[in-house]
Every structure is written in structure tokens, then in C-alpha cells.
């Protein structure tokens, strides 16, 4: 009986260690942080659409509020969306779909801007790195700057020979 308890305890400890190793992996944490940031961006974009973009748009379009735009399938007429939904009628709320499309487009644009900005930052960092290679004047292969013989064409490289850089090619 005691051995069974030890085995169960060991199995539980092993599962706990495995889960800890899995949950605290670098990529798992990055995914979790990305999801949290995505959720926050989604809340901001939803507020932007609902509170900032839709009111002036509704004013321009003669007071049309997209969230209250709907179509009832059938012959019944209802005074409001809430009344139609309360009666159990089949209601197509195409206004909500329009809001969702606007939200998607703004979210996609914001993410595009973020990805472009990060891409530009990465390119700047790559440019700052000093090249550790040079071009062989004979075969034009990249070789180490301190090489005295080309690893590709086996040409002997003398100090008097000027190496071509990428701009001269």
C-alpha cells in the first residue's frame, strides 16, 4: 500500500515537472503574451469603432446606427431589433456584420503598421552589424576577413590584393 502511494506521488510529481517545463518554455510564454496583447488591441479597436468612428459616420449618413440595422425573415414588422429578437423571429443583423468588417479592417491595418515598424527596426539592427566577411577577388565568394587562402577556389590571397566589397559588385 505504501509503495502504491509512493508511485502515485512520483507520477504526480513527474506530471507536475513536465507541465512546469512545458508551460515555462520561452515560446509558450511568448504566445501567451501575444494573446494578451492581441486581446488588449481588440478591446481598443472595438472601442475605437463603437465610440469614435461610428458616431460621426452615423451623423454623416443621416443618423444611421449600424448596430441597429437588421432584416427580419418573414412578413412580420417590428419596431426595434430587441422586439424582433424577443418574439423569436429570424433576424439578420447585418449592421453588426458591417461593424465587424470595419473592426477587422482597422485591426488588420493596426497590425500591418506594427509589423512594418518592427520590420524596419530589425533592418536597422542588421545594418549596424559589421561584416565579418569579404569577397574573394577571383571567385567572388564570401570568405573570412583574415583568410589568406580562399576556401572555395583555393586562390592564395596576398595583402596587396584589394578585395571587392558588395557595392563594387
C-alpha positions in Angstrom: 0.0 0.0 0.0 2.8 2.4 0.9 4.6 1.6 -2.4 1.4 2.4 -4.4 1.2 5.8 -2.6 4.9 6.5 -3.4 4.3 5.5 -7.1 1.3 7.7 -7.3 3.1 10.6 -5.6 6.1 10.1 -8.0 3.8 10.1 -11.0 2.1 13.3 -9.8 5.5 14.9 -9.3 6.6 13.9 -12.8 3.5 15.3 -14.4 3.9 18.5 -12.4 7.6 18.8 -13.5 6.6 18.0 -17.1 3.8 20.6 -17.1 6.1 23.2 -15.5 8.8 22.6 -18.2 6.1 22.9 -20.9 4.4 25.9 -19.5 7.5 27.9 -18.8 9.1 27.3 -22.3 10.1 30.5 -23.9 7.8 30.1 -26.9 4.8 29.3 -24.7 5.3 32.5 -22.7 5.7 34.4 -26.0 2.4 33.0 -27.3 0.6 33.8 -24.0 2.0 37.4 -24.0 1.0 37.8 -27.7 -2.5 36.6 -26.9 -2.9 39.1 -24.1 -1.6 41.9 -26.2 -4.0 40.8 -29.0 -6.9 40.9 -26.6 -6.0 44.3 -25.4 -5.6 45.6 -29.0 -9.0 44.1 -29.8 -10.7 45.9 -26.9 -9.1 49.2 -28.0 -10.1 48.7 -31.6 -13.7 47.8 -30.6 -13.9 51.0 -28.5 -12.4 53.0 -31.4 -15.1 51.7 -33.7 -18.1 51.9 -31.3 -17.2 55.2 -29.6 -15.2 57.2 -32.1 -15.8 56.0 -35.7 -19.4 55.0 -35.7 -21.0 58.2 -34.2 -19.6 60.6 -36.8 -20.3 58.0 -39.5 -23.9 57.8 -38.3 -24.1 61.6 -38.3 -22.8 61.8 -41.9 -25.2 59.0 -43.0 -28.3 60.8 -41.5 -28.2 59.2 -38.1 -27.8 55.6 -39.3 -26.5 53.4 -36.5 -25.2 50.2 -38.0 -25.6 48.2 -34.8 -29.4 48.6 -35.1 -29.7 47.7 -38.8 -31.4 44.4 -39.3 -33.7 42.4 -41.6 -36.5 40.1 -40.4 -37.1 36.9 -42.4 -40.8 36.8 -42.7 -43.8 39.1 -43.0 -43.8 40.5 -39.5 -42.7 44.1 -38.9 -41.1 45.1 -35.6 -40.3 48.5 -34.2 -36.9 47.5 -32.9 -34.2 44.9 -33.1 -34.9 43.9 -29.5 -38.6 43.4 -30.1 -37.8 41.2 -33.2 -35.4 39.1 -31.2 -37.7 38.8 -28.2 -40.5 37.5 -30.4 -38.3 34.7 -31.7 -38.3 35.9 -35.3 -35.4 35.0 -37.6 -33.3 38.2 -37.6 -30.3 39.0 -39.8 -28.4 41.7 -38.0 -26.3 42.9 -41.0 -25.4 46.1 -39.1 -23.4 44.1 -36.6 -21.7 42.4 -39.6 -20.8 45.8 -41.0 -19.3 46.8 -37.7 -17.3 43.6 -37.5 -15.9 44.2 -41.0 -14.9 47.8 -40.1 -13.3 46.4 -36.9 -11.5 43.8 -38.9 -10.1 46.3 -41.4 -8.9 48.6 -38.6 -7.3 45.8 -36.7 -5.6 44.5 -39.8 -4.3 48.0 -40.6 -3.0 48.4 -37.0 -1.3 45.1 -37.1 0.2 45.9 -40.5 1.6 49.1 -39.1 3.1 47.3 -36.1 4.7 44.6 -38.2 6.1 47.2 -40.7 7.5 49.2 -37.8 9.1 46.1 -36.2 10.5 45.1 -39.6 12.1 48.5 -40.1 13.7 48.2 -36.6 15.1 44.8 -37.4 16.6 46.0 -40.7 18.3 48.9 -38.9 19.8 46.4 -36.4 21.0 44.2 -39.3 22.7 47.1 -41.0 24.6 48.0 -37.8 26.3 44.6 -37.7 29.8 44.8 -39.1 30.5 42.4 -41.9 33.0 39.7 -40.8 33.5 38.5 -44.4 35.0 39.8 -47.6 34.7 38.9 -51.3 37.4 36.8 -52.9 38.6 38.7 -56.0 38.8 35.5 -58.0 35.6 33.6 -57.4 33.6 36.4 -55.6 32.7 34.0 -52.7 32.3 35.3 -49.2 35.3 34.4 -47.1 36.6 35.4 -43.6 38.4 38.8 -43.5 41.5 37.2 -42.0 41.7 34.4 -44.6 45.0 34.0 -46.6 43.5 31.4 -49.0 40.0 31.2 -50.5 38.2 28.2 -49.2 36.2 27.9 -52.4 38.7 28.4 -55.3 41.8 27.9 -53.2 43.5 31.0 -54.6 46.2 32.5 -52.5 45.2 35.9 -51.2 48.1 38.3 -50.8 47.9 41.5 -48.8 48.4 43.6 -51.9 45.2 42.4 -53.5 42.3 44.6 -52.9 39.1 42.8 -52.0 35.9 43.8 -53.6 33.1 44.8 -51.3 29.4 44.2 -52.1 28.9 47.7 -53.5 31.6 47.2 -56.2 30.0 44.0 -57.5 
